[in-house]
Amino acid sequence: MSHINNFFERLLAANESDVVAIVNGEIRNSRQLCVSVAELVTTLSSLPQQKWLVWADSAYPFLVEFFALCLSGKQIVMPGNVQADYLKNISGSFDAVLADVAIPAVDSDKAVVHVKATETESMEIGEAIDVVKKAVDSLDDSAITLYTSGTTGEAKAINKTLGLLVEEVIAQQSMWADKVGNCSVVSTVGHQHIYGLLHYALWPWYRRAPVVDPASHLAEEVFSLARMHAPSVLVSSPTHLHRLYAGLNEVDCIDAASGKPLFYSVFSSAGLLEKQKAGVIERCAGTSPIEIFGSTETGGVAWRQQSLQSEGDAQWESLAGVNVSRDTDSGCLSIQSRFMLENSYLMSDRVSEIRQGHFCLQGRADRIVKVEGKRLSLDEMLAKLSTHRYVGEARLLVLKKRREEVCAIVRLSESGKAALNNHDKRQMNSELRSCLLESFELPLLPRRWRYVDEFPCDQQGKVTQAALQTLFESVGGIGA
């Protein structure tokens, strides 16, 4: 328990010079955080409800709520979103709600505590420290349930504890202290899912780095914030990074005052970053992104840094505290980790031979499908499709209509956009199908196509199957 108690030491040493967050340009320090947490602990400790759904629109109020729930001995439930149908599906997992915004979809039988940001503090700092110290001294390891939709859109409960999250934060710090320092953190992903929770909320808190709040995935806002707080650490995703660095050059990514890169380091997760894109970011930002591979179930598993100067694909290396092996029967990655409640976990990701914790990913096992009675690897088809000069990036999925149909969603390259302007969509479909016919039988080829400027994604920059399916729900979509 000592590492959990130590995690809250910063609250007990509350002072005005210790900046926790920069919220819309205004400083929030550890003194203010300590008072807000203590006031909320006093409120929560008087309530009998044990399982609390927590929601905040941005990182700083989330820290207030999260810390107060932990110090009050409550169980924490973190939903993927607060849409009505989503909350209805998970309503049995919580009996109260703590939020900084009104959530009208919550059932009337649930207790609701609405946290409001106040300019004045009703509790003296000495009293606040006493409240927090008493709570820390009697602290138990808090149970935390995160809900993930994976790629299907169905809510799935993943059980964690505060201790497991702190273990992972400590491991990240041991590996990358020199890559992050106490630089401010600019993020394109939110705090409500495990990647943002760790990299945008808990780890910056642990290393005494301010978070720039709120998160944004808009390029102009991100680079404006980066210039105001340079050098900073960027926490992002492959989808967001593609949008941020599209059309940029080295000059756009340099701090004019210091002549140094805006970002001290860049982290990416929630998908795999293409080597070419990693190279573009390396050229512009002056550093190659540190990619984190993992899941809500496992936490972080491995990392890599790609560079255009290196030959072949960069191997993944297991994180500190994680042991990896290759399951003989499935060829998938099996892990043992300090960041999970389970002793081991078998992932759905196929890997090559593992040597000293290093491996290459070879696609997902659940991407092997049956179409027209024939076995098809969607990853192999995607790799072939991506070789065409018209394709910037693509996604494939299988929809079950009257029969199973392979569907393709394509973000065209510049030459592809030019070709689409000169020809109709059926000609583009035919061109790309001809490319696939070189490797795949006719019955396996995509029957439906969509051409998009950007793939639909969630707040974390993750492109989900549920979001892609919506592109095929209306007859009037782009492409046959």
RODO-49182 format. One record per residue (C-alpha): x, y negated, z negated; residue number from 1. Coordinates in pm, 1 decimal, m for minus. Example, Ala and Ser with C-alpha at 12.3 -4.5 7.8 and 13.67 -1.06 7.14 Angstrom:
! RODO-49182
((1230.0; 450.0; m780.0); 1)
((1367.0; 106.0; m714.0); 2)
***
This chain:
! RODO-49182
((0.0; 0.0; 0.0); 1)
((293.7; m236.2; m48.3); 2)
((315.1; m326.1; 321.4); 3)
((m55.6; m419.4; 317.0); 4)
((m12.4; m636.7; 7.5); 5)
((292.0; m798.5; 166.4); 6)
((80.7; m875.6; 473.2); 7)
((m116.7; m1126.4; 263.4); 8)
((183.1; m1293.9; 96.9); 9)
((158.9; m1583.3; 340.5); 10)
((m184.4; m1671.6; 196.5); 11)
((m44.1; m1684.8; m157.5); 12)
((239.2; m1914.7; m46.1); 13)
((m14.0; m2148.8; 113.0); 14)
((125.1; m2485.8; 214.5); 15)
((46.1; m2762.5; 458.9); 16)
((362.2; m2722.0; 667.5); 17)
((287.8; m2356.7; 754.4); 18)
((90.1; m2380.2; 1080.5); 19)
((m140.8; m2082.4; 1137.5); 20)
((m329.9; m2204.9; 1442.3); 21)
((m371.6; m2499.3; 1675.2); 22)
((m746.7; m2519.3; 1735.3); 23)
((m842.9; m2744.9; 2026.8); 24)
((m531.4; m2947.9; 1950.0); 25)
((m589.7; m2969.4; 1573.2); 26)
((m355.5; m2807.3; 1319.8); 27)
((m482.7; m2537.9; 1083.7); 28)
((m232.7; m2450.5; 811.2); 29)
((m207.5; m2164.9; 561.6); 30)
((m338.8; m2387.3; 281.4); 31)
((m661.8; m2445.7; 470.2); 32)
((m683.1; m2077.9; 560.4); 33)
((m631.4; m1972.2; 198.5); 34)
((m914.5; m2196.6; 77.5); 35)
((m1153.2; m2082.3; 352.7); 36)
((m1074.8; m1716.1; 285.7); 37)
((m1114.9; m1756.0; m91.6); 38)
((m1450.9; m1929.7; m54.2); 39)
((m1575.2; m1652.5; 173.6); 40)
((m1439.1; m1378.8; m57.7); 41)
((m1641.7; m1533.1; m340.2); 42)
((m1956.2; m1516.3; m125.4); 43)
((m1901.5; m1165.1; 9.3); 44)
((m1807.6; m1014.5; m326.5); 45)
((m2151.2; m1105.8; m459.6); 46)
((m2331.9; m918.0; m180.5); 47)
((m2405.9; m542.7; m194.8); 48)
((m2380.2; m469.2; 177.8); 49)
((m2069.9; m267.6; 259.8); 50)
((m2053.4; m231.2; 639.5); 51)
((m2008.2; m567.4; 810.3); 52)
((m2011.1; m642.5; 1180.1); 53)
((m1766.0; m928.7; 1235.1); 54)
((m1771.5; m1172.2; 1524.4); 55)
((m1599.9; m1503.1; 1595.1); 56)
((m1573.3; m1694.4; 1919.4); 57)
((m1204.4; m1771.7; 1867.2); 58)
((m898.4; m1650.9; 1680.0); 59)
((m873.7; m1882.7; 1376.8); 60)
((m1228.6; m1833.5; 1243.5); 61)
((m1182.9; m1463.4; 1311.5); 62)
((m877.8; m1456.1; 1080.9); 63)
((m1084.8; m1621.9; 808.3); 64)
((m1361.5; m1363.5; 844.7); 65)
((m1133.7; m1062.3; 888.4); 66)
((m910.9; m1144.8; 589.3); 67)
((m1210.6; m1221.5; 368.1); 68)
((m1376.4; m888.7; 450.5); 69)
((m1054.5; m698.4; 379.3); 70)
((m1001.0; m876.4; 48.3); 71)
((m1364.9; m818.5; m49.9); 72)
((m1330.7; m443.6; m4.9); 73)
((m1583.3; m431.3; 279.3); 74)
((m1581.5; m200.9; 582.7); 75)
((m1532.3; m386.2; 911.7); 76)
((m1713.6; m313.8; 1239.1); 77)
((m1576.5; m486.8; 1550.9); 78)
((m1812.9; m472.7; 1851.7); 79)
((m1701.4; m508.3; 2211.2); 80)
((m1959.9; m783.8; 2261.1); 81)
((m2278.2; m916.9; 2099.9); 82)
((m2524.5; m859.2; 2382.6); 83)
((m2869.6; m743.2; 2269.2); 84)
((m2861.4; m392.0; 2420.6); 85)
((m2506.8; m333.6; 2299.1); 86)
((m2589.5; m428.0; 1939.4); 87)
((m2904.4; m217.9; 1952.4); 88)
((m2698.0; 88.7; 2047.1); 89)
((m2459.1; 45.7; 1752.2); 90)
((m2705.0; m98.8; 1497.8); 91)
((m2678.9; 209.3; 1276.3); 92)
((m2309.2; 145.1; 1214.0); 93)
((m2350.6; m180.0; 1017.2); 94)
((m2588.4; m330.7; 764.3); 95)
((m2473.3; m692.3; 767.1); 96)
((m2322.7; m950.8; 999.9); 97)
((m2049.0; m1208.2; 946.0); 98)
((m2016.3; m1455.1; 1233.7); 99)
((m1932.0; m1814.3; 1318.2); 100)
((m2210.3; m1836.0; 1579.1); 101)
((m2576.6; m1744.5; 1575.1); 102)
((m2643.5; m1393.5; 1705.9); 103)
((m3019.1; m1377.1; 1776.1); 104)
((m3005.7; m1012.1; 1884.7); 105)
((m2934.8; m888.6; 1529.2); 106)
((m3221.0; m694.8; 1367.8); 107)
((m3412.7; m886.2; 1100.5); 108)
((m3330.8; m624.3; 836.8); 109)
((m2958.6; m703.3; 857.0); 110)
((m2801.4; m947.6; 613.3); 111)
((m2634.9; m1235.4; 797.1); 112)
((m2365.3; m1472.1; 669.2); 113)
((m2299.7; m1759.5; 906.8); 114)
((m1951.4; m1905.9; 860.5); 115)
((m1942.9; m2276.4; 940.8); 116)
((m1628.7; m2479.8; 993.8); 117)
((m1622.0; m2759.5; 736.2); 118)
((m1407.0; m3069.1; 719.5); 119)
((m1400.2; m3073.6; 339.5); 120)
((m1295.2; m2796.9; 102.9); 121)
((m1508.6; m2724.1; m202.0); 122)
((m1245.4; m2512.5; m378.4); 123)
((m917.2; m2639.9; m518.8); 124)
((m603.7; m2473.6; m380.7); 125)
((m499.6; m2339.2; m722.0); 126)
((m837.9; m2171.5; m768.3); 127)
((m823.1; m2036.0; m413.0); 128)
((m481.8; m1880.4; m470.6); 129)
((m609.8; m1718.5; m790.5); 130)
((m906.8; m1567.9; m603.9); 131)
((m685.3; m1434.3; m324.6); 132)
((m418.8; m1302.1; m564.4); 133)
((m677.5; m1113.4; m769.0); 134)
((m819.3; m962.5; m448.5); 135)
((m474.3; m865.3; m316.7); 136)
((m378.6; m701.1; m648.5); 137)
((m689.6; m478.7; m636.3); 138)
((m681.7; m424.3; m259.2); 139)
((m779.4; m90.0; m105.9); 140)
((m698.4; 6.3; 251.6); 141)
((m990.7; m136.7; 450.7); 142)
((m1180.8; 86.5; 693.4); 143)
((m1211.4; m71.1; 1039.0); 144)
((m1423.6; 55.1; 1328.4); 145)
((m1349.2; m79.4; 1673.7); 146)
((m1593.2; m20.4; 1955.1); 147)
((m1455.5; 37.4; 2300.6); 148)
((m1646.2; 78.8; 2622.7); 149)
((m1355.1; 251.2; 2797.0); 150)
((m1426.4; 254.0; 3170.1); 151)
((m1784.7; 377.3; 3147.6); 152)
((m1956.6; 96.0; 2960.0); 153)
((m2081.3; 322.9; 2678.4); 154)
((m1995.9; 206.8; 2326.1); 155)
((m1755.5; 445.6; 2151.2); 156)
((m1654.9; 411.9; 1785.2); 157)
((m1283.7; 435.4; 1701.5); 158)
((m1191.4; 450.8; 1333.6); 159)
((m883.5; 269.9; 1205.7); 160)
((m764.5; 118.5; 880.2); 161)
((m595.0; m209.8; 800.0); 162)
((m287.4; m8.5; 698.8); 163)
((m260.4; 148.5; 1045.4); 164)
((m286.6; m190.3; 1214.7); 165)
((m22.8; m338.5; 985.1); 166)
((205.0; m39.1; 1057.8); 167)
((180.8; m117.1; 1427.4); 168)
((245.2; m486.4; 1371.7); 169)
((560.5; m402.0; 1174.1); 170)
((675.6; m165.6; 1452.4); 171)
((622.1; m435.6; 1717.6); 172)
((819.4; m683.7; 1508.0); 173)
((1106.2; m436.0; 1464.2); 174)
((1132.7; m395.3; 1841.2); 175)
((1077.9; m748.3; 1969.7); 176)
((1160.1; m997.5; 1697.4); 177)
((1421.1; m1154.7; 1925.6); 178)
((1168.2; m1174.2; 2212.6); 179)
((906.0; m1369.6; 2018.3); 180)
((1065.3; m1555.3; 1725.9); 181)
((802.8; m1781.2; 1573.3); 182)
((699.0; m1931.9; 1908.1); 183)
((337.5; m2036.7; 1949.1); 184)
((114.4; m1776.4; 2115.8); 185)
((m93.4; m1865.5; 2422.1); 186)
((m338.2; m1594.3; 2522.6); 187)
((m571.1; m1510.5; 2809.9); 188)
((m730.8; m1224.4; 2613.4); 189)
((m952.6; m1243.8; 2308.8); 190)
((m901.7; m1100.9; 1961.0); 191)
((m1203.4; m869.7; 1954.8); 192)
((m1031.6; m566.6; 2113.2); 193)
((m721.9; m390.7; 1986.4); 194)
((m463.3; m545.7; 2220.1); 195)
((m573.3; m902.2; 2144.7); 196)
((m634.6; m815.8; 1778.8); 197)
((m272.3; m708.8; 1739.0); 198)
((m87.8; m944.2; 1973.7); 199)
((m302.2; m1257.1; 1944.9); 200)
((m411.8; m1242.4; 1580.0); 201)
((m235.0; m1007.5; 1339.0); 202)
((120.9; m996.9; 1473.7); 203)
((151.9; m1379.2; 1508.2); 204)
((20.9; m1409.0; 1151.1); 205)
((280.6; m1159.0; 1026.7); 206)
((573.1; m1335.0; 1195.8); 207)
((446.5; m1684.5; 1101.8); 208)
((379.2; m1792.0; 1458.6); 209)
((91.2; m2032.3; 1537.2); 210)
((m181.6; m1913.6; 1774.0); 211)
((m313.3; m2159.8; 2030.2); 212)
((m690.1; m2135.6; 1996.7); 213)
((m909.2; m2064.2; 2187.3); 214)
((m783.7; m1817.2; 2445.6); 215)
((m834.6; m1901.6; 2813.2); 216)
((m777.3; m1717.6; 3140.0); 217)
((m804.4; m2030.3; 3356.8); 218)
((m466.5; m2107.2; 3513.7); 219)
((m483.6; m2486.0; 3468.7); 220)
((m574.8; m2454.7; 3100.4); 221)
((m314.9; m2186.3; 3027.1); 222)
((m27.0; m2379.9; 3181.6); 223)
((m145.1; m2705.3; 3023.9); 224)
((m137.2; m2538.0; 2682.1); 225)
((199.0; m2380.7; 2760.7); 226)
((348.4; m2722.3; 2841.2); 227)
((210.5; m2866.7; 2515.9); 228)
((356.9; m2585.0; 2305.9); 229)
((666.1; m2475.9; 2501.2); 230)
((832.3; m2242.1; 2464.8); 231)
((549.2; m2005.8; 2384.0); 232)
((468.0; m1637.2; 2407.3); 233)
((204.2; m1544.3; 2664.2); 234)
((m31.6; m1255.8; 2583.6); 235)
((m217.7; m1148.5; 2894.9); 236)
((m334.5; m868.5; 3126.0); 237)
((m249.1; m763.9; 3483.8); 238)
((m573.6; m911.5; 3619.5); 239)
((m522.3; m1243.9; 3446.3); 240)
((m151.6; m1258.1; 3534.8); 241)
((m233.2; m1213.9; 3902.3); 242)
((m462.8; m1516.5; 3885.9); 243)
((m222.3; m1725.2; 3678.3); 244)
((78.8; m1682.1; 3904.1); 245)
((m92.9; m1682.7; 4243.8); 246)
((81.1; m1944.6; 4459.2); 247)
((319.7; m2066.7; 4188.0); 248)
((695.3; m2117.9; 4211.5); 249)
((977.8; m2159.9; 3962.8); 250)
((924.0; m2537.5; 3924.0); 251)
((564.1; m2487.0; 3808.1); 252)
((685.5; m2263.3; 3524.2); 253)
((958.8; m2489.0; 3383.5); 254)
((920.1; m2721.7; 3086.3); 255)
((1020.3; m3064.9; 3221.6); 256)
((1149.8; m3186.0; 2883.7); 257)
((1388.7; m2898.0; 2815.7); 258)
((1443.9; m2759.3; 3164.5); 259)
((1368.6; m2412.4; 3026.4); 260)
((1088.2; m2166.6; 3113.4); 261)
((749.1; m2241.4; 2958.7); 262)
((721.3; m1888.6; 2825.3); 263)
((980.5; m1734.0; 2597.0); 264)
((830.0; m1394.0; 2677.1); 265)
((522.7; m1245.1; 2845.6); 266)
((323.9; m943.9; 2723.8); 267)
((75.7; m751.2; 2937.0); 268)
((m168.1; m469.8; 2862.6); 269)
((m519.7; m341.2; 2950.8); 270)
((m393.3; m200.6; 3281.7); 271)
((m81.0; m127.7; 3483.6); 272)
((106.1; m416.5; 3641.3); 273)
((219.8; m361.7; 3998.7); 274)
((595.2; m385.2; 4045.9); 275)
((564.1; m656.5; 4311.2); 276)
((353.8; m872.1; 4076.7); 277)
((595.1; m814.8; 3790.5); 278)
((870.9; m935.5; 4020.2); 279)
((679.1; m1252.4; 4108.0); 280)
((630.6; m1328.6; 3739.1); 281)
((995.7; m1254.3; 3667.0); 282)
((1100.7; m1499.8; 3938.8); 283)
((861.8; m1772.4; 3824.3); 284)
((863.8; m1728.9; 3447.5); 285)
((1228.4; m1632.9; 3415.2); 286)
((1136.1; m1311.8; 3232.9); 287)
((978.8; m983.8; 3333.1); 288)
((656.1; m902.9; 3143.0); 289)
((676.4; m650.4; 2860.8); 290)
((398.1; m404.9; 2943.1); 291)
((227.5; m215.1; 2662.5); 292)
((62.3; 117.9; 2745.0); 293)
((m194.1; 257.5; 2504.2); 294)
((m561.5; 265.8; 2413.6); 295)
((m800.0; 176.2; 2135.4); 296)
((m781.8; 535.5; 2014.9); 297)
((m402.8; 550.7; 2002.9); 298)
((m289.4; 193.6; 1959.3); 299)
((32.1; 115.7; 2144.9); 300)
((207.4; 421.4; 2288.8); 301)
((487.9; 303.5; 2517.0); 302)
((637.7; 1.6; 2691.4); 303)
((834.6; m94.0; 3001.6); 304)
((979.7; m393.6; 3185.5); 305)
((981.8; m384.2; 3563.9); 306)
((1218.1; m571.9; 3790.9); 307)
((1245.5; m601.4; 4168.6); 308)
((1619.8; m553.4; 4128.5); 309)
((1574.0; m198.6; 3996.8); 310)
((1514.8; 100.0; 4222.4); 311)
((1201.6; 310.7; 4188.7); 312)
((936.1; 278.1; 3921.4); 313)
((1043.3; 173.9; 3573.3); 314)
((996.1; 451.4; 3319.0); 315)
((786.3; 408.8; 3009.6); 316)
((957.3; 435.6; 2670.8); 317)
((769.6; 536.1; 2355.9); 318)
((722.6; 270.9; 2089.3); 319)
((885.1; 293.9; 1748.5); 320)
((672.6; 525.9; 1534.9); 321)
((534.1; 721.6; 1832.2); 322)
((643.0; 1068.5; 1947.3); 323)
((539.7; 1178.2; 2296.6); 324)
((530.7; 1516.0; 2470.1); 325)
((378.9; 1669.4; 2781.8); 326)
((89.3; 1908.8; 2729.2); 327)
((175.6; 2228.5; 2916.6); 328)
((m179.7; 2319.3; 3019.1); 329)
((m305.0; 1982.8; 3141.9); 330)
((18.5; 1800.5; 3224.6); 331)
((m118.1; 1508.1; 3020.7); 332)
((50.5; 1293.4; 2758.5); 333)
((23.6; 1420.1; 2402.5); 334)
((118.2; 1183.5; 2122.0); 335)
((181.2; 1179.1; 1751.0); 336)
((173.1; 831.4; 1603.9); 337)
((183.6; 641.5; 1275.6); 338)
((m90.0; 420.2; 1418.8); 339)
((m369.3; 682.1; 1420.7); 340)
((m578.6; 864.3; 1162.5); 341)
((m543.5; 1186.6; 1364.4); 342)
((m226.3; 1394.8; 1356.8); 343)
((m211.2; 1407.8; 1734.8); 344)
((m406.1; 1294.4; 2039.5); 345)
((m421.0; 1425.3; 2397.7); 346)
((m460.8; 1143.1; 2647.6); 347)
((m610.2; 1171.1; 2996.7); 348)
((m294.4; 1038.2; 3159.4); 349)
((m79.1; 1284.7; 3354.8); 350)
((296.3; 1240.1; 3308.5); 351)
((620.4; 1371.0; 3450.3); 352)
((874.8; 1555.2; 3238.6); 353)
((953.2; 1367.2; 2919.3); 354)
((1314.5; 1312.4; 2820.3); 355)
((1410.9; 1130.3; 2501.0); 356)
((1076.6; 951.8; 2488.2); 357)
((1091.9; 834.5; 2853.0); 358)
((833.3; 930.3; 3116.3); 359)
((656.1; 823.7; 3436.1); 360)
((278.3; 809.2; 3463.4); 361)
((126.1; 1016.8; 3744.3); 362)
((m235.9; 907.4; 3733.7); 363)
((m528.8; 1005.4; 3520.3); 364)
((m658.4; 1360.7; 3499.3); 365)
((m1016.6; 1232.0; 3501.7); 366)
((m947.3; 1077.7; 3843.2); 367)
((m962.2; 1422.8; 4004.0); 368)
((m1314.9; 1456.3; 4144.7); 369)
((m1518.9; 1690.3; 4363.1); 370)
((m1667.8; 1536.5; 4680.1); 371)
((m1855.4; 1750.1; 4932.1); 372)
((m1727.4; 2050.3; 4740.0); 373)
((m1366.8; 1944.2; 4797.0); 374)
((m1112.2; 1838.1; 4534.4); 375)
((m996.7; 1476.1; 4567.6); 376)
((m742.1; 1273.8; 4372.3); 377)
((m868.5; 915.7; 4367.7); 378)
((m520.8; 802.5; 4265.1); 379)
((m364.5; 961.5; 4574.0); 380)
((m625.9; 804.1; 4799.4); 381)
((m574.6; 468.1; 4629.7); 382)
((m198.0; 491.4; 4680.7); 383)
((m249.3; 558.8; 5052.3); 384)
((m503.0; 278.4; 5093.1); 385)
((m268.7; 34.3; 4918.5); 386)
((m2.5; 89.5; 5185.6); 387)
((m215.3; m82.6; 5450.6); 388)
((m104.8; m435.9; 5535.4); 389)
((m459.8; m564.9; 5495.5); 390)
((m488.7; m446.8; 5135.0); 391)
((m370.4; m664.3; 4848.1); 392)
((m518.7; m440.8; 4580.4); 393)
((m795.3; m181.4; 4573.8); 394)
((m1013.1; 23.9; 4341.5); 395)
((m1205.3; 345.6; 4404.5); 396)
((m1496.2; 503.9; 4224.2); 397)
((m1750.5; 777.4; 4285.1); 398)
((m2121.3; 697.8; 4269.1); 399)
((m2383.5; 968.4; 4240.7); 400)
((m2669.3; 880.2; 4474.5); 401)
((m2842.9; 1147.3; 4683.3); 402)
((m2493.1; 1287.6; 4704.4); 403)
((m2158.3; 1191.7; 4559.0); 404)
((m2008.3; 901.1; 4750.2); 405)
((m1659.9; 753.7; 4729.3); 406)
((m1678.9; 373.9; 4718.0); 407)
((m1395.1; 129.8; 4779.6); 408)
((m1349.8; m223.0; 4646.4); 409)
((m1071.6; m415.5; 4818.6); 410)
((m903.1; m746.2; 4749.4); 411)
((m756.9; m828.7; 5088.3); 412)
((m404.7; m955.4; 5153.3); 413)
((m359.5; m1282.2; 5342.6); 414)
((m333.1; m1091.5; 5671.1); 415)
((m641.6; m894.2; 5572.6); 416)
((m839.0; m1212.6; 5509.7); 417)
((m732.4; m1346.3; 5848.6); 418)
((m836.6; m1021.8; 6016.3); 419)
((m1174.5; m1027.0; 5841.8); 420)
((m1232.5; m1381.6; 5967.8); 421)
((m1169.7; m1266.6; 6325.4); 422)
((m1368.5; m942.7; 6309.7); 423)
((m1683.9; m816.7; 6145.5); 424)
((m1683.5; m607.8; 5829.0); 425)
((m1758.9; m284.9; 6010.6); 426)
((m1433.5; m321.9; 6205.8); 427)
((m1244.8; m374.6; 5879.3); 428)
((m1410.3; m64.2; 5732.0); 429)
((m1310.1; 134.9; 6040.0); 430)
((m950.7; 8.0; 6025.2); 431)
((m905.1; 114.1; 5664.3); 432)
((m1083.8; 446.6; 5712.9); 433)
((m844.9; 523.0; 6001.3); 434)
((m553.7; 467.0; 5764.0); 435)
((m700.4; 715.3; 5516.9); 436)
((m773.6; 970.3; 5789.0); 437)
((m399.4; 1019.7; 5824.6); 438)
((m402.1; 1193.7; 5484.9); 439)
((m759.2; 1288.4; 5396.7); 440)
((m1043.5; 1481.3; 5558.8); 441)
((m1335.8; 1282.6; 5697.8); 442)
((m1597.3; 1395.1; 5438.5); 443)
((m1376.7; 1256.4; 5157.3); 444)
((m1345.6; 902.1; 5293.6); 445)
((m1523.4; 608.2; 5127.8); 446)
((m1874.6; 561.6; 5258.8); 447)
((m1930.9; 219.5; 5103.5); 448)
((m1696.2; m79.3; 5099.2); 449)
((m1687.1; m414.7; 4921.4); 450)
((m1438.0; m696.6; 4980.5); 451)
((m1381.1; m932.6; 4687.8); 452)
((m1165.3; m1232.4; 4603.1); 453)
((m1120.2; m1099.6; 4248.9); 454)
((m1223.0; m781.6; 4069.2); 455)
((m1489.8; m822.9; 3801.0); 456)
((m1335.3; m783.8; 3456.5); 457)
((m1419.9; m818.4; 3089.4); 458)
((m1280.0; m1070.6; 2839.6); 459)
((m960.8; m868.4; 2804.9); 460)
((m895.5; m874.6; 3179.7); 461)
((m983.4; m506.1; 3204.1); 462)
((m1155.9; m392.7; 3523.2); 463)
((m1417.0; m140.5; 3410.4); 464)
((m1610.3; 114.3; 3611.0); 465)
((m1936.0; m34.1; 3485.6); 466)
((m1839.1; m376.0; 3624.1); 467)
((m1735.0; m230.1; 3959.9); 468)
((m2062.1; m40.0; 3990.1); 469)
((m2257.7; m365.1; 3979.8); 470)
((m2104.3; m456.4; 4316.7); 471)
((m2303.3; m174.4; 4473.7); 472)
((m2635.2; m234.4; 4302.4); 473)
((m2767.8; m486.2; 4553.6); 474)
((m2821.9; m418.0; 4921.8); 475)
((m2690.3; m762.1; 5008.2); 476)
((m2335.3; m702.0; 4888.1); 477)
((m2036.2; m765.0; 5110.2); 478)
((m1937.3; m469.4; 5323.0); 479)
((m2127.1; m168.3; 5449.4); 480)
***
